[in-house]
Amino acid sequence: MTSTSIHRATAEPAPRQSLLRPALTLFAVLSIVTGLLYPGAVTAIARMAFPHEAGGSLIERDGKTVGSAWIGQPFSDPRHFWGRPSATAPMPYNAAASSGSNLGPSNPALAEAVRARIAALRAADPDNREPVPVDLVTASGSGLDPHISPAAARYQAARVARLRGLERERVLALVQDHTEPPPLAVLGEPVVNVLRLNLALDALQ
């Protein structure tokens, strides 16, 4: 056999059938490991180490689940604190369709939405002329944010106190009690969980 024939023989591709079996085997193994074994192991460890968080961080009141600490809820009663707006569809705070509005700061639709939200806040509390905190009029990237800033909670304290017949200082103290520091005291900013705050507020009366 000449050197030319040897080169041609070694350059010929392997039969398709010889490549198909290991490719399918590798696909099946990776599917089982990454699709079943790994998620199952992580879920089992999480349920043992962090049962509350792994179960959805659900909040109960009088034996009934009233929501999750990590998914916002729509509060429209002016006697309650209002949360951050949600841009999810077809309903607000839809956990199955987490998304932001994707509207840029120069988009007329965003400016109109912000004006409408400011008008609703002013109508609920006509005597409040303080600047409206930005997180009360803009949606978060997920559309599910359960928190507002302490400034946003304090902005609403006078309205909530007046409509409930409470002293403003008492409501502000409740806000302070429910202000959560950032993780490790450096990651992010302090926040207030709206659902927890409203549940504590309802428990006062």
C-alpha positions as CSV (number, residue, x, y, z in Angstrom):
1,M,0.0,0.0,0.0
2,T,1.4,3.4,-1.0
3,S,1.6,6.4,1.3
4,T,-1.1,8.0,-0.6
5,S,-3.6,5.2,-0.1
6,I,-2.7,5.1,3.7
7,H,-3.5,8.8,4.0
8,R,-6.8,8.4,2.3
9,A,-7.7,5.5,4.5
10,T,-7.0,7.4,7.7
11,A,-8.8,10.5,6.5
12,E,-12.1,8.7,5.9
13,P,-14.8,9.8,8.4
14,A,-16.2,7.3,10.9
15,P,-19.5,5.6,10.1
16,R,-22.5,7.6,11.2
17,Q,-23.8,4.7,13.3
18,S,-20.6,4.5,15.3
19,L,-21.1,8.1,16.4
20,L,-24.8,8.0,17.0
21,R,-24.7,5.5,19.9
22,P,-22.2,7.4,22.2
23,A,-24.0,10.7,21.4
24,L,-27.4,9.3,22.5
25,T,-25.8,7.6,25.5
26,L,-24.2,10.9,26.6
27,F,-27.5,12.8,26.1
28,A,-29.4,10.3,28.2
29,V,-26.8,10.3,31.0
30,L,-26.7,14.1,31.1
31,S,-30.5,14.4,31.0
32,I,-30.8,12.1,34.0
33,V,-28.0,13.8,36.0
34,T,-28.9,17.4,35.3
35,G,-32.6,17.0,34.8
36,L,-33.5,14.6,37.7
37,L,-30.6,13.7,40.1
38,Y,-29.1,17.2,40.6
39,P,-32.5,19.1,41.0
40,G,-33.8,16.3,43.2
41,A,-30.7,16.4,45.4
42,V,-30.7,20.2,45.7
43,T,-34.4,20.2,46.5
44,A,-34.0,17.5,49.2
45,I,-31.1,19.4,50.8
46,A,-32.9,22.7,50.7
47,R,-36.0,21.2,52.3
48,M,-33.9,19.8,55.2
49,A,-31.7,22.8,55.7
50,F,-34.2,25.6,54.9
51,P,-37.7,24.1,55.0
52,H,-39.5,27.5,55.2
53,E,-37.6,29.1,52.3
54,A,-37.8,25.9,50.2
55,G,-41.5,25.8,50.7
56,G,-42.0,29.2,49.2
57,S,-41.5,31.4,52.3
58,L,-45.3,31.3,52.9
59,I,-46.9,33.5,55.5
60,E,-49.8,32.2,57.5
61,R,-52.4,34.0,59.5
62,D,-55.0,32.2,61.6
63,G,-54.1,28.9,60.0
64,K,-54.5,30.2,56.5
65,T,-51.8,31.0,53.9
66,V,-52.1,34.7,53.0
67,G,-49.1,35.0,50.7
68,S,-45.4,34.6,50.3
69,A,-42.7,36.8,51.7
70,W,-41.0,36.9,48.3
71,I,-44.0,37.7,46.0
72,G,-45.8,41.0,46.2
73,Q,-49.5,41.5,46.4
74,P,-51.8,44.3,45.1
75,F,-53.0,46.5,47.9
76,S,-55.4,49.2,46.9
77,D,-57.2,50.0,50.2
78,P,-55.8,53.4,51.4
79,R,-55.9,52.0,54.9
80,H,-53.1,49.7,53.9
81,F,-49.5,50.4,52.7
82,W,-49.2,50.1,49.0
83,G,-46.5,48.1,47.4
84,R,-44.4,48.7,44.3
85,P,-46.3,48.6,41.0
86,S,-46.2,45.4,39.0
87,A,-45.9,45.1,35.2
88,T,-46.7,41.4,34.9
89,A,-49.6,40.3,32.7
90,P,-52.5,39.5,32.6
91,M,-52.7,40.5,36.3
92,P,-50.2,42.2,38.7
93,Y,-47.8,40.1,40.7
94,N,-48.4,37.1,38.4
95,A,-45.6,34.7,39.5
96,A,-46.1,32.6,36.4
97,A,-45.2,35.6,34.1
98,S,-42.4,37.5,36.0
99,S,-41.3,40.4,33.9
100,G,-40.7,44.2,33.9
101,S,-42.2,46.8,31.7
102,N,-39.1,47.2,29.6
103,L,-40.0,50.8,29.1
104,G,-37.1,53.2,28.9
105,P,-37.0,56.6,30.8
106,S,-37.9,58.5,27.6
107,N,-40.8,56.3,26.7
108,P,-44.1,58.3,26.8
109,A,-46.0,55.3,28.1
110,L,-43.8,55.1,31.2
111,A,-44.2,58.8,31.8
112,E,-48.0,58.5,31.6
113,A,-48.0,55.5,33.9
114,V,-45.9,57.4,36.5
115,R,-48.2,60.4,36.3
116,A,-51.2,58.2,36.9
117,R,-49.6,56.5,39.9
118,I,-48.6,59.8,41.4
119,A,-52.2,61.1,40.9
120,A,-53.6,58.0,42.7
121,L,-51.2,58.6,45.7
122,R,-52.1,62.3,45.8
123,A,-55.8,61.5,45.6
124,A,-55.5,59.1,48.5
125,D,-53.6,61.6,50.6
126,P,-54.3,65.1,49.4
127,D,-52.5,66.9,52.2
128,N,-49.2,65.1,51.6
129,R,-47.0,67.3,49.4
130,E,-43.8,65.4,50.0
131,P,-41.9,64.1,47.0
132,V,-43.2,60.7,46.0
133,P,-40.5,58.0,46.3
134,V,-39.6,56.5,43.0
135,D,-40.3,52.9,44.0
136,L,-44.0,53.7,44.5
137,V,-44.5,54.7,40.9
138,T,-42.1,52.4,38.9
139,A,-42.2,48.6,38.5
140,S,-39.2,46.4,39.4
141,G,-37.4,44.2,36.9
142,S,-39.3,41.1,38.1
143,G,-42.7,42.7,38.6
144,L,-43.0,40.7,41.8
145,D,-41.1,42.8,44.3
146,P,-42.6,42.3,47.8
147,H,-40.6,45.2,49.3
148,I,-40.6,49.0,49.3
149,S,-38.0,51.3,50.6
150,P,-38.3,52.7,54.2
151,A,-38.8,56.1,52.5
152,A,-41.8,54.8,50.6
153,A,-43.3,53.3,53.8
154,R,-42.8,56.6,55.7
155,Y,-44.4,58.5,52.9
156,Q,-47.6,56.6,53.4
157,A,-47.6,56.6,57.2
158,A,-49.6,59.7,57.6
159,R,-52.4,58.5,55.3
160,V,-52.6,55.1,57.0
161,A,-52.6,56.6,60.5
162,R,-55.3,59.1,59.6
163,L,-57.6,56.6,58.0
164,R,-57.2,54.1,60.9
165,G,-57.4,56.6,63.7
166,L,-53.9,55.9,64.9
167,E,-51.1,58.2,65.9
168,R,-48.6,58.8,63.1
169,E,-45.7,58.1,65.4
170,R,-47.2,54.7,66.2
171,V,-47.4,53.8,62.5
172,L,-43.9,55.1,61.9
173,A,-42.6,52.9,64.8
174,L,-44.3,49.9,63.1
175,V,-42.5,50.8,59.9
176,Q,-39.2,51.0,61.7
177,D,-39.8,47.6,63.4
178,H,-40.4,46.0,60.0
179,T,-37.4,47.6,58.2
180,E,-35.0,44.9,57.2
181,P,-31.3,45.6,56.9
182,P,-29.5,44.5,53.8
183,P,-27.8,41.1,53.8
184,L,-24.5,41.1,55.6
185,A,-25.2,44.8,56.3
186,V,-23.6,45.8,53.0
187,L,-25.5,44.1,50.1
188,G,-28.2,46.5,48.9
189,E,-30.4,48.8,50.9
190,P,-32.8,48.4,53.8
191,V,-36.3,47.3,52.7
192,V,-39.8,46.9,54.2
193,N,-41.9,43.8,53.4
194,V,-45.3,45.2,52.5
195,L,-47.3,42.1,53.3
196,R,-45.7,41.6,56.8
197,L,-46.2,45.3,57.5
198,N,-49.8,45.3,56.6
199,L,-50.4,42.1,58.6
200,A,-48.8,43.8,61.7
201,L,-50.9,46.9,61.0
202,D,-54.2,44.9,60.9
203,A,-53.2,43.1,64.2
204,L,-53.2,46.5,66.0
205,Q,-57.0,46.8,65.7
